[in-house]
């Protein structure tokens, strides 16, 4: 099994990890950070896209999309 360090919390994990986008652009994140931070951020981006009528290609524009916090 592959060992990796979560790019969000920094804890060592085993397995393949998860895509941390939109929280981080590089690395892999653990299941806990994926559930607690990454997935909610993705859902928030989807709500913003729906509100403003944007399509998914806008998800990858760092300057245009900032989470409303």
N, CA, C and O atoms as a GROMACS GRO file, in nm:
protein
  276
    1UNK      N    1   0.084  -0.118   0.000
    1UNK     CA    2   0.000   0.000   0.000
    1UNK      C    3   0.089   0.125   0.000
    1UNK      O    4   0.193   0.126   0.066
    2UNK      N    5   0.050   0.227  -0.071
    2UNK     CA    6   0.127   0.349  -0.087
    2UNK      C    7   0.109   0.442   0.034
    2UNK      O    8  -0.002   0.460   0.083
    3UNK      N    9   0.219   0.499   0.080
    3UNK     CA   10   0.214   0.596   0.189
    3UNK      C   11   0.221   0.737   0.129
    3UNK      O   12   0.296   0.761   0.035
    4UNK      N   13   0.141   0.828   0.183
    4UNK     CA   14   0.144   0.966   0.138
    4UNK      C   15   0.117   1.058   0.257
    4UNK      O   16   0.062   1.016   0.358
    5UNK      N   17   0.158   1.182   0.243
    5UNK     CA   18   0.132   1.284   0.344
    5UNK      C   19   0.019   1.373   0.293
    5UNK      O   20   0.028   1.426   0.182
    6UNK      N   21  -0.085   1.388   0.372
    6UNK     CA   22  -0.199   1.472   0.331
    6UNK      C   23  -0.150   1.615   0.310
    6UNK      O   24  -0.083   1.672   0.396
    7UNK      N   25  -0.182   1.672   0.196
    7UNK     CA   26  -0.138   1.808   0.163
    7UNK      C   27  -0.218   1.915   0.238
    7UNK      O   28  -0.183   2.033   0.232
    8UNK      N   29  -0.323   1.874   0.308
    8UNK     CA   30  -0.403   1.971   0.384
    8UNK      C   31  -0.366   1.968   0.532
    8UNK      O   32  -0.332   2.072   0.590
    9UNK      N   33  -0.373   1.850   0.594
    9UNK     CA   34  -0.345   1.841   0.739
    9UNK      C   35  -0.203   1.796   0.771
    9UNK      O   36  -0.157   1.814   0.884
   10UNK      N   37  -0.132   1.739   0.674
   10UNK     CA   38   0.006   1.699   0.694
   10UNK      C   39   0.026   1.564   0.760
   10UNK      O   40   0.140   1.528   0.789
   11UNK      N   41  -0.079   1.490   0.786
   11UNK     CA   42  -0.069   1.360   0.852
   11UNK      C   43  -0.038   1.251   0.750
   11UNK      O   44  -0.090   1.252   0.639
   12UNK      N   45   0.049   1.156   0.789
   12UNK     CA   46   0.081   1.042   0.702
   12UNK      C   47  -0.039   0.948   0.692
   12UNK      O   48  -0.105   0.920   0.792
   13UNK      N   49  -0.065   0.901   0.571
   13UNK     CA   50  -0.175   0.810   0.544
   13UNK      C   51  -0.128   0.701   0.449
   13UNK      O   52  -0.020   0.710   0.390
   14UNK      N   53  -0.210   0.599   0.435
   14UNK     CA   54  -0.181   0.490   0.342
   14UNK      C   55  -0.296   0.477   0.243
   14UNK      O   56  -0.412   0.495   0.279
   15UNK      N   57  -0.263   0.446   0.120
   15UNK     CA   58  -0.363   0.432   0.015
   15UNK      C   59  -0.333   0.526  -0.099
   15UNK      O   60  -0.218   0.566  -0.119
   16UNK      N   61  -0.434   0.560  -0.174
   16UNK     CA   62  -0.416   0.646  -0.290
   16UNK      C   63  -0.445   0.792  -0.261
   16UNK      O   64  -0.397   0.880  -0.334
   17UNK      N   65  -0.520   0.821  -0.158
   17UNK     CA   66  -0.556   0.959  -0.127
   17UNK      C   67  -0.664   1.011  -0.220
   17UNK      O   68  -0.716   0.938  -0.304
   18UNK      N   69  -0.696   1.138  -0.204
   18UNK     CA   70  -0.803   1.203  -0.280
   18UNK      C   71  -0.751   1.330  -0.345
   18UNK      O   72  -0.653   1.389  -0.300
   19UNK      N   73  -0.818   1.371  -0.451
   19UNK     CA   74  -0.786   1.497  -0.518
   19UNK      C   75  -0.829   1.612  -0.426
   19UNK      O   76  -0.947   1.621  -0.392
   20UNK      N   77  -0.737   1.700  -0.386
   20UNK     CA   78  -0.771   1.806  -0.291
   20UNK      C   79  -0.830   1.933  -0.353
   20UNK      O   80  -0.861   2.027  -0.280
   21UNK      N   81  -0.846   1.938  -0.484
   21UNK     CA   82  -0.899   2.056  -0.552
   21UNK      C   83  -1.044   2.078  -0.513
   21UNK      O   84  -1.121   1.982  -0.525
   22UNK      N   85  -1.089   2.191  -0.468
   22UNK     CA   86  -1.035   2.325  -0.484
   22UNK      C   87  -0.958   2.380  -0.364
   22UNK      O   88  -0.920   2.497  -0.364
   23UNK      N   89  -0.935   2.299  -0.262
   23UNK     CA   90  -0.862   2.348  -0.145
   23UNK      C   91  -0.713   2.366  -0.176
   23UNK      O   92  -0.654   2.468  -0.143
   24UNK      N   93  -0.655   2.266  -0.240
   24UNK     CA   94  -0.515   2.270  -0.284
   24UNK      C   95  -0.510   2.223  -0.428
   24UNK      O   96  -0.594   2.144  -0.470
   25UNK      N   97  -0.414   2.270  -0.504
   25UNK     CA   98  -0.403   2.234  -0.645
   25UNK      C   99  -0.311   2.115  -0.669
   25UNK      O  100  -0.319   2.051  -0.774
   26UNK      N  101  -0.223   2.084  -0.574
   26UNK     CA  102  -0.128   1.975  -0.590
   26UNK      C  103  -0.132   1.884  -0.469
   26UNK      O  104  -0.170   1.926  -0.360
   27UNK      N  105  -0.093   1.759  -0.489
   27UNK     CA  106  -0.083   1.664  -0.380
   27UNK      C  107  -0.207   1.576  -0.368
   27UNK      O  108  -0.293   1.576  -0.456
   28UNK      N  109  -0.214   1.504  -0.258
   28UNK     CA  110  -0.325   1.415  -0.228
   28UNK      C  111  -0.371   1.446  -0.086
   28UNK      O  112  -0.290   1.484  -0.002
   29UNK      N  113  -0.500   1.431  -0.060
   29UNK     CA  114  -0.550   1.455   0.075
   29UNK      C  115  -0.609   1.328   0.134
   29UNK      O  116  -0.646   1.236   0.062
   30UNK      N  117  -0.618   1.324   0.265
   30UNK     CA  118  -0.672   1.208   0.336
   30UNK      C  119  -0.825   1.208   0.327
   30UNK      O  120  -0.887   1.307   0.287
   31UNK      N  121  -0.884   1.095   0.365
   31UNK     CA  122  -1.030   1.083   0.360
   31UNK      C  123  -1.100   1.183   0.452
   31UNK      O  124  -1.206   1.235   0.418
   32UNK      N  125  -1.041   1.208   0.568
   32UNK     CA  126  -1.102   1.302   0.662
   32UNK      C  127  -1.105   1.444   0.606
   32UNK      O  128  -1.209   1.510   0.612
   33UNK      N  129  -0.993   1.491   0.552
   33UNK     CA  130  -0.990   1.625   0.492
   33UNK      C  131  -1.080   1.632   0.368
   33UNK      O  132  -1.142   1.735   0.342
   34UNK      N  133  -1.086   1.524   0.294
   34UNK     CA  134  -1.174   1.519   0.178
   34UNK      C  135  -1.319   1.539   0.220
   34UNK      O  136  -1.392   1.618   0.160
   35UNK      N  137  -1.361   1.467   0.325
   35UNK     CA  138  -1.499   1.477   0.373
   35UNK      C  139  -1.529   1.609   0.442
   35UNK      O  140  -1.637   1.666   0.425
   36UNK      N  141  -1.433   1.659   0.520
   36UNK     CA  142  -1.459   1.779   0.601
   36UNK      C  143  -1.435   1.911   0.529
   36UNK      O  144  -1.497   2.012   0.563
   37UNK      N  145  -1.346   1.911   0.428
   37UNK     CA  146  -1.310   2.038   0.364
   37UNK      C  147  -1.331   2.039   0.213
   37UNK      O  148  -1.391   2.132   0.159
   38UNK      N  149  -1.280   1.936   0.144
   38UNK     CA  150  -1.282   1.936  -0.003
   38UNK      C  151  -1.424   1.924  -0.058
   38UNK      O  152  -1.465   2.006  -0.140
   39UNK      N  153  -1.497   1.823  -0.015
   39UNK     CA  154  -1.632   1.804  -0.069
   39UNK      C  155  -1.724   1.923  -0.040
   39UNK      O  156  -1.795   1.967  -0.130
   40UNK      N  157  -1.726   1.976   0.084
   40UNK     CA  158  -1.809   2.096   0.107
   40UNK      C  159  -1.768   2.214   0.018
   40UNK      O  160  -1.854   2.289  -0.028
   41UNK      N  161  -1.639   2.230  -0.007
   41UNK     CA  162  -1.593   2.339  -0.094
   41UNK      C  163  -1.642   2.318  -0.237
   41UNK      O  164  -1.681   2.414  -0.304
   42UNK      N  165  -1.640   2.195  -0.284
   42UNK     CA  166  -1.691   2.166  -0.418
   42UNK      C  167  -1.840   2.193  -0.429
   42UNK      O  168  -1.887   2.248  -0.528
   43UNK      N  169  -1.915   2.155  -0.325
   43UNK     CA  170  -2.058   2.182  -0.327
   43UNK      C  171  -2.086   2.332  -0.325
   43UNK      O  172  -2.179   2.378  -0.391
   44UNK      N  173  -2.007   2.407  -0.250
   44UNK     CA  174  -2.022   2.552  -0.247
   44UNK      C  175  -1.995   2.612  -0.386
   44UNK      O  176  -2.066   2.701  -0.430
   45UNK      N  177  -1.892   2.562  -0.453
   45UNK     CA  178  -1.863   2.610  -0.589
   45UNK      C  179  -1.978   2.579  -0.684
   45UNK      O  180  -2.012   2.661  -0.770
   46UNK      N  181  -2.038   2.462  -0.670
   46UNK     CA  182  -2.152   2.428  -0.755
   46UNK      C  183  -2.270   2.522  -0.731
   46UNK      O  184  -2.339   2.562  -0.825
   47UNK      N  185  -2.293   2.558  -0.603
   47UNK     CA  186  -2.400   2.654  -0.573
   47UNK      C  187  -2.372   2.788  -0.637
   47UNK      O  188  -2.463   2.852  -0.691
   48UNK      N  189  -2.247   2.834  -0.630
   48UNK     CA  190  -2.208   2.961  -0.691
   48UNK      C  191  -2.228   2.955  -0.842
   48UNK      O  192  -2.281   3.048  -0.903
   49UNK      N  193  -2.184   2.845  -0.902
   49UNK     CA  194  -2.199   2.830  -1.048
   49UNK      C  195  -2.346   2.835  -1.088
   49UNK      O  196  -2.382   2.901  -1.186
   50UNK      N  197  -2.430   2.766  -1.012
   50UNK     CA  198  -2.573   2.764  -1.044
   50UNK      C  199  -2.632   2.905  -1.029
   50UNK      O  200  -2.713   2.948  -1.112
   51UNK      N  201  -2.590   2.976  -0.925
   51UNK     CA  202  -2.641   3.111  -0.900
   51UNK      C  203  -2.606   3.207  -1.014
   51UNK      O  204  -2.689   3.289  -1.053
   52UNK      N  205  -2.484   3.196  -1.067
   52UNK     CA  206  -2.438   3.288  -1.170
   52UNK      C  207  -2.442   3.231  -1.311
   52UNK      O  208  -2.398   3.296  -1.406
   53UNK      N  209  -2.493   3.109  -1.325
   53UNK     CA  210  -2.508   3.050  -1.457
   53UNK      C  211  -2.378   3.014  -1.525
   53UNK      O  212  -2.369   3.020  -1.648
   54UNK      N  213  -2.277   2.976  -1.448
   54UNK     CA  214  -2.147   2.939  -1.504
   54UNK      C  215  -2.143   2.788  -1.528
   54UNK      O  216  -2.216   2.712  -1.466
   55UNK      N  217  -2.054   2.746  -1.621
   55UNK     CA  218  -2.036   2.604  -1.642
   55UNK      C  219  -1.910   2.556  -1.570
   55UNK      O  220  -1.837   2.638  -1.513
   56UNK      N  221  -1.885   2.426  -1.573
   56UNK     CA  222  -1.777   2.370  -1.490
   56UNK      C  223  -1.636   2.413  -1.530
   56UNK      O  224  -1.545   2.400  -1.448
   57UNK      N  225  -1.614   2.462  -1.651
   57UNK     CA  226  -1.479   2.506  -1.687
   57UNK      C  227  -1.435   2.624  -1.601
   57UNK      O  228  -1.315   2.648  -1.587
   58UNK      N  229  -1.529   2.698  -1.544
   58UNK     CA  230  -1.496   2.810  -1.458
   58UNK      C  231  -1.448   2.765  -1.320
   58UNK      O  232  -1.394   2.845  -1.244
   59UNK      N  233  -1.467   2.638  -1.286
   59UNK     CA  234  -1.420   2.586  -1.158
   59UNK      C  235  -1.270   2.598  -1.144
   59UNK      O  236  -1.219   2.606  -1.031
   60UNK      N  237  -1.197   2.600  -1.253
   60UNK     CA  238  -1.053   2.595  -1.248
   60UNK      C  239  -0.988   2.733  -1.263
   60UNK      O  240  -0.867   2.743  -1.281
   61UNK      N  241  -1.068   2.838  -1.257
   61UNK     CA  242  -1.015   2.973  -1.264
   61UNK      C  243  -0.999   3.027  -1.122
   61UNK      O  244  -1.097   3.065  -1.058
   62UNK      N  245  -0.875   3.030  -1.072
   62UNK     CA  246  -0.848   3.072  -0.935
   62UNK      C  247  -0.893   3.216  -0.909
   62UNK      O  248  -0.940   3.246  -0.800
   63UNK      N  249  -0.878   3.301  -1.005
   63UNK     CA  250  -0.910   3.442  -0.983
   63UNK      C  251  -1.061   3.468  -0.984
   63UNK      O  252  -1.110   3.551  -0.907
   64UNK      N  253  -1.134   3.398  -1.069
   64UNK     CA  254  -1.276   3.425  -1.081
   64UNK      C  255  -1.356   3.366  -0.965
   64UNK      O  256  -1.454   3.426  -0.920
   65UNK      N  257  -1.315   3.248  -0.917
   65UNK     CA  258  -1.393   3.179  -0.815
   65UNK      C  259  -1.321   3.176  -0.682
   65UNK      O  260  -1.216   3.112  -0.670
   66UNK      N  261  -1.373   3.243  -0.588
   66UNK     CA  262  -1.326   3.237  -0.450
   66UNK      C  263  -1.446   3.196  -0.365
   66UNK      O  264  -1.557   3.244  -0.386
   67UNK      N  265  -1.424   3.109  -0.270
   67UNK     CA  266  -1.534   3.065  -0.185
   67UNK      C  267  -1.587   3.183  -0.106
   67UNK      O  268  -1.511   3.263  -0.054
   68UNK      N  269  -1.717   3.192  -0.098
   68UNK     CA  270  -1.780   3.298  -0.019
   68UNK      C  271  -1.779   3.256   0.126
   68UNK      O  272  -1.858   3.171   0.168
   69UNK      N  273  -1.690   3.315   0.203
   69UNK     CA  274  -1.678   3.279   0.346
   69UNK      C  275  -1.686   3.403   0.430
   69UNK      O  276  -1.679   3.396   0.552
   0.00000   0.00000   0.00000
